[in-house]
Amino acid sequence: MAAYRRRIQARRRQDRLFRIAVRIASLIPVLLLLVMILTLVVRSMAADLGSEARRALHLTGLATAAAGSFWVIASGLAVSAPIALVAALWMAHPTRLSRKDPLLVGVFRTLVRQAVRIPNVVYGVFALALFLRLNALAPALGIRNLGNASILLGIIMLPNLVLMMEQELKDVPDGIDEASFALGASWVAVMVRQVLPAAAGAMGAGILRIAARMIGLASPFIVLGAPSFVSAPPAGFGDRFISLPVQIYQWAVRPESAYRGMAAFTSLVLLLCILLLDVAADTWKRRVVRRREGLR
């Protein structure tokens, strides 16, 4: 018995050391990225960016692009998340009407999976043609503004959100909805009061992961006609916008060497944002899984 306890304690120590080694190894890319960013900051402040006016231009463009990326992601999620939630509920927990015709659910799921595989630049071409037609009918709407960019990003994110939410809703234990239906609750009451609260944490982590993937999109907004420089963040849906990937592209295509350094620095900032979103999503997902399994 004592030998068995010693073996168990030795295995626990080995597992603890292995977890510590994995955490240290996972921090190495973050540290390397921080070192690269600090190196570029030092070089930029020294000579790469040149005059004080150009440094001010860089900081202004970086802050405006970061604010534009935030507002495009937030407004795109506001457009697509409610639609995706309703579609995912219908696919994962069909109503009595859809149970009578499962072919419709299967066809819709196939169309959503195929929409994920469409290149993002195709969405940009489609949005440009659509907004040009709408602008011809109502010129006050405009084309190159934050509202149209939000609609475009919402269309791109919609299939990914639908598939993610459907999977998270299916991962909810079956006993929750079955017990509610056995007590006589309606489909809407079961979904709103039981299934959605049980899947909310996992869906939040999935939304963060999708946002980390979408924050690096540049081709759809370039096709839509994003401006080369914006001096102030957007204050409304009718204002012009610029995001971090588009700003990187605009600076990288310029022939001056100083703008290449600015583009490199902005690229590292974008990578850091993506990394932070992925780490937050992964941590959130692990906590949800451990809580669902009854662990602390």
MARKOL-156126 format. One record per residue (C-alpha): x, z, y. Coordinates in steps of 0.2 Angstrom, whole numbers, padded with zeros to 4 digits, always signed. Each point is the difference from the previous one (the first is absolute). Example, Ala and Ser with C-alpha at 12.3 -4.5 7.8 and 13.67 -1.06 7.14 Angstrom:
// residues 2
+0062+0039-0022;+0006-0003+0017;
This chain:
// residues 296
+0000+0000+0000;+0014+0004+0012;+0009-0016-0004;-0016-0010+0003;-0002+0009+0017;+0018-0004+0005;-0002-0018-0005;-0016-0001+0011;+0009+0008+0015;+0015-0012-0002;-0012-0015+0000;-0009+0007+0016;+0017+0001+0008;+0005-0017-0005;-0017-0007+0007;+0002+0010+0016;+0018-0008+0002;-0007-0017-0004;-0014+0002+0013;+0013+0005+0013;+0011-0014-0004;-0014-0013+0002;-0005+0008+0017;+0018-0002+0006;+0001-0018-0006;-0016-0004+0009;+0006+0006+0016;+0016-0011+0000;-0009-0016+0006;-0008+0010+0014;+0017+0007+0005;+0008-0017+0000;-0015-0007+0010;+0002+0014+0013;+0019-0003+0001;-0003-0019+0003;-0013+0004+0014;+0012+0012+0008;+0014-0012-0001;-0010-0014+0008;-0006+0013+0014;+0018+0004+0004;+0005-0018+0001;-0015-0005+0010;+0003+0014+0013;+0018-0005+0000;+0001-0019+0003;-0011-0010-0011;-0016+0000+0011;+0010-0002+0016;-0007+0006+0016;-0012+0014+0004;-0014-0013+0003;+0002-0007-0017;+0000+0017-0008;-0016+0004+0009;-0007-0016-0006;+0004+0004-0018;-0008+0017+0001;-0015-0006+0009;-0002-0014-0013;+0003+0011-0015;-0013+0013+0006;-0013-0013+0004;+0003-0008-0017;-0002+0016-0009;-0016+0005+0010;-0007-0018-0004;+0004+0002-0019;-0009+0017+0000;-0015-0007+0008;-0001-0015-0010;+0001+0010-0016;-0012+0013+0005;-0013-0012+0007;+0002-0012-0016;-0003+0015-0011;-0015+0005+0010;-0007-0018-0003;+0004-0002-0018;-0001+0018-0008;-0019+0002+0001;-0003-0017-0007;+0013+0003-0014;-0008+0017-0004;-0017-0007-0002;+0006-0014-0011;+0011+0012-0011;-0014+0012-0003;-0011-0015-0005;+0014-0006-0012;+0005+0017-0007;-0017+0008-0001;-0013-0014-0002;-0018+0004+0006;-0014-0003-0012;-0003-0017+0008;+0018-0006-0003;+0000+0007-0018;-0013-0013-0005;+0012-0014+0006;+0018+0005-0004;+0005-0018+0002;-0002+0002+0019;+0012+0015+0000;+0013-0009-0010;+0000-0016+0011;+0001+0010+0015;+0015+0010-0007;+0009-0016-0005;-0002-0007+0018;+0007+0015+0007;+0015+0000-0011;+0003-0019+0004;-0001+0004+0019;+0014+0012-0002;+0011-0014-0006;-0003-0011+0015;+0015-0001+0012;-0002+0009+0016;+0005-0015+0010;-0016-0008-0007;-0010+0014+0008;+0008-0003+0016;-0004-0019+0000;-0018+0004-0005;-0002+0013+0014;+0008-0012+0013;-0013-0013-0004;-0014+0013+0000;+0005+0007+0017;+0002-0017+0008;-0018-0004-0005;-0006+0016+0007;+0010-0002+0015;-0008-0017+0003;-0017+0008-0001;+0004+0016+0010;+0016-0002+0010;+0000+0018+0006;+0004+0006-0018;+0018-0007+0001;+0011-0003-0015;+0017+0009+0002;-0007+0018+0002;+0000+0016-0010;-0018-0002-0006;+0003-0017-0008;+0016+0007-0008;-0010+0015-0007;-0012-0011-0008;+0014-0011-0007;+0009+0015-0007;-0017+0008-0007;-0003-0016-0009;+0017+0000-0008;-0001+0018-0005;-0018-0001-0006;+0004-0006-0018;+0014+0013-0002;-0011+0014+0006;-0014-0005-0012;+0011+0000-0015;+0009+0016+0004;-0017+0009+0004;-0008-0006-0016;+0015+0006-0011;+0000+0017+0009;-0019+0002-0003;+0002-0005-0018;+0013+0014-0002;-0013+0013+0005;-0005+0009-0016;-0016-0006-0008;-0008+0017-0002;-0002+0002+0019;-0012-0015+0003;-0008+0002-0018;-0005+0018+0003;-0007-0004+0017;-0010-0014-0007;-0006+0012-0014;-0007+0012+0013;-0010-0014+0008;+0011-0004+0015;-0002-0018+0008;+0014-0012+0000;+0004+0002+0018;+0000+0019-0001;+0012-0001-0015;+0012-0012+0009;+0000+0009+0017;+0000+0018-0006;+0010-0001-0016;+0010-0015-0004;+0006-0004+0018;+0007+0018+0003;+0009+0000-0016;+0008-0017+0003;+0003+0002+0019;+0018+0007-0001;+0006-0014-0012;-0008-0013+0011;+0009+0007+0015;+0016-0001-0008;-0004-0018-0005;-0005-0004+0018;+0017+0006+0006;+0009-0011-0013;-0009-0015+0005;+0003+0003+0018;+0019+0002-0004;-0001-0018-0008;-0010-0007+0014;+0010+0006+0015;+0014-0012-0004;-0012-0016+0001;+0006-0013+0013;-0005-0017-0006;-0019+0002+0003;+0002+0006+0018;+0013-0013+0004;-0012-0014-0006;-0013+0009+0010;+0011-0002+0016;+0007+0017+0004;+0009+0001+0017;+0019+0001+0001;+0000+0016+0010;-0013+0012+0006;+0005+0013+0013;-0014+0013-0004;-0009+0006-0015;-0018-0007-0002;-0014+0011+0008;-0014-0010-0007;-0005-0013-0013;+0001-0014+0012;+0018+0004+0005;+0015-0009-0006;+0010+0008-0014;+0017-0001-0009;+0005+0009-0016;+0017+0005-0006;+0003-0015-0012;-0005-0012+0013;+0011+0008+0013;+0014-0002-0013;-0003-0018-0002;-0001-0003+0018;+0017+0008+0003;+0008-0007-0015;-0003-0019+0005;+0008+0002+0017;+0018-0006+0001;+0007+0015+0010;+0010+0011-0011;-0007+0016+0008;-0017-0004-0006;+0006-0001-0018;+0006+0018+0002;-0017+0005+0007;-0009-0009-0015;+0011+0009-0012;-0003+0016+0007;-0019-0003+0001;+0001-0005-0019;+0007+0016-0004;-0013+0009+0009;-0013-0010-0009;+0008+0004-0017;+0000+0019+0005;-0019-0001+0004;-0003-0008-0017;+0011+0012-0009;-0009+0015+0008;-0017-0007-0004;+0005-0003-0018;+0007+0018-0002;-0016+0007+0008;-0011-0010-0012;+0010+0005-0015;+0000+0018+0004;-0018+0000+0004;-0004-0009-0017;+0011+0012-0010;-0010+0015+0008;-0016-0008-0004;+0005-0003-0018;+0007+0017-0003;-0016+0008+0008;-0011-0011-0011;+0010+0006-0016;-0002+0018+0005;+0018+0003+0005;+0007+0007+0016;
